[in-house]
């Protein structure tokens, strides 16, 4: 398998404890300077994510058994560079009800100035409390606003790590589509995020391995 390499970019991760199960959001950043990643970079990311949790008001939408666990960041300018992590404590949810099943998620969309699958991103927000499922079986307006506010705050402040929020895509070789047509090779790309939104209030379904979101 080819190494995940995107010039002038970093791969970041937020790990969540959802009732004792590890779930992760993986996202990208485009370097605004040297792109150096150290423990201080991971600590800066921790502060930004914790600040986004607090400013967005996410806590009332998660049960006390769930919350942020840690963050991680790796420079992917070349292969096999080290990952740095930073733990988060003291940020559990405060909702009075239990969480929805982990496969049920609110889906936040990241748009860039370009169209196409490689220029869009998503975050699956799993573990929200049962109260966030409205009587019409859709995401409550308060939970929708909080999820969008969380990622918007990360978007606004991620520059403090030396990276801007971006959709990052590794290079792809020429390949066949499901109809047998040849798709052209594509270069690695890092495209800055221009907006954070929730396209609708329908619950999404998260089925990826290891509960990665």
Residue pairs with C-beta under 8 A, 6 or more apart in sequence:
2 170
2 171
3 79
3 80
4 11
4 76
4 79
4 170
5 76
5 77
5 78
5 79
5 170
5 171
5 188
6 28
6 76
6 77
6 168
6 169
6 170
6 188
6 189
6 190
7 77
7 188
7 190
8 30
8 31
8 35
8 77
8 190
9 28
9 29
9 30
9 31
9 35
9 75
9 76
9 77
9 163
9 166
9 168
9 188
9 190
10 28
10 29
10 31
10 35
10 37
10 73
10 74
10 75
10 76
10 161
10 163
11 26
11 27
11 28
11 73
11 74
11 76
11 168
12 26
12 27
12 28
12 29
12 45
12 71
12 72
12 73
12 74
12 161
12 163
13 24
13 25
13 26
13 27
13 71
13 72
13 73
14 24
14 25
14 27
14 49
14 68
14 71
15 22
15 23
15 24
15 68
15 69
15 70
15 71
15 72
16 22
16 23
16 24
16 25
16 66
16 67
16 68
16 69
16 126
16 127
17 65
17 66
17 67
17 68
17 69
18 65
18 66
18 99
18 102
18 126
18 127
18 211
19 63
19 65
19 66
19 99
19 102
19 127
20 65
21 102
21 211
22 69
22 210
22 211
23 102
23 126
23 127
23 211
23 212
23 213
24 210
24 211
24 212
24 213
25 123
25 124
25 213
26 212
26 213
27 110
27 121
27 123
27 165
28 121
28 165
28 166
28 167
28 168
28 190
29 73
29 158
29 161
29 163
29 164
29 165
29 166
29 168
30 163
30 164
30 166
30 168
30 190
30 191
30 192
31 77
31 162
31 163
32 159
32 162
32 163
32 164
33 162
34 162
35 75
35 77
35 162
35 163
36 75
36 162
37 73
37 74
37 75
37 81
37 82
37 84
37 162
38 84
39 84
39 86
41 73
41 84
41 161
41 162
42 71
42 72
42 73
42 84
42 85
42 86
43 86
44 160
44 161
45 71
45 73
45 86
45 158
45 161
46 70
46 71
46 86
46 87
46 88
47 160
48 153
48 154
48 157
48 158
48 160
48 161
49 68
49 71
49 88
49 154
50 68
50 88
50 91
51 153
51 157
52 149
52 150
52 151
52 153
52 154
52 157
53 59
53 68
53 91
53 150
54 91
55 149
55 153
56 146
56 147
56 149
56 150
56 152
56 153
57 146
57 149
58 93
58 146
58 147
58 150
59 67
59 91
59 92
59 93
59 94
60 93
60 94
60 95
60 142
60 146
61 93
61 95
61 128
61 129
61 131
61 132
61 142
61 143
61 146
61 147
62 92
62 93
62 94
62 95
62 99
62 127
62 128
62 129
63 93
63 95
63 97
63 98
63 99
63 127
63 129
64 92
64 93
64 94
64 95
65 92
65 93
65 99
66 92
66 93
66 99
66 127
67 91
67 92
67 93
68 88
68 91
69 87
69 88
70 85
70 86
70 87
70 88
71 85
71 86
71 88
72 83
72 84
72 85
72 86
73 83
73 84
73 161
74 81
74 82
74 83
74 84
75 81
76 168
93 129
95 129
95 131
96 129
96 131
97 129
97 130
97 131
98 129
98 130
99 127
99 128
99 129
99 130
100 126
100 127
100 128
100 129
100 130
100 132
100 133
102 126
102 127
102 206
102 211
103 126
103 205
103 206
103 207
104 126
104 128
104 203
104 204
104 205
104 206
105 124
105 125
105 126
105 128
105 203
105 204
105 205
105 206
105 213
106 124
106 125
106 128
106 132
106 139
106 143
106 144
106 147
106 198
106 203
106 204
107 122
107 123
107 124
107 125
107 198
107 199
107 204
108 122
108 123
108 125
108 147
108 148
108 151
108 196
108 197
108 198
109 120
109 121
109 122
109 196
109 197
109 198
109 199
110 120
110 121
110 122
110 123
110 151
110 165
110 167
110 193
110 195
110 196
111 120
111 193
111 194
111 195
111 196
111 197
112 119
112 120
112 166
112 167
112 191
112 192
112 193
112 194
113 119
113 191
113 192
113 194
114 191
118 167
118 169
118 186
118 189
119 167
119 169
119 189
119 191
120 167
121 167
121 193
123 151
123 213
124 204
124 206
124 213
125 147
125 150
125 213
126 206
126 211
126 213
128 139
128 143
131 140
132 139
132 140
132 142
132 143
133 139
133 140
133 203
134 140
137 203
138 201
138 202
138 203
139 198
139 201
139 202
139 203
141 201
144 198
144 201
147 198
148 196
148 197
148 198
151 196
152 196
154 165
155 165
155 193
155 196
158 164
158 165
164 192
164 193
165 192
165 193
166 190
166 191
166 192
166 193
167 190
167 191
167 193
168 188
168 189
168 190
168 191
169 186
169 188
169 189
169 190
169 191
170 188
171 185
171 186
171 187
171 188
172 183
172 185
172 186
173 185
174 182
174 183
174 184
174 185
175 182
175 183
176 182
176 183
177 183
206 213
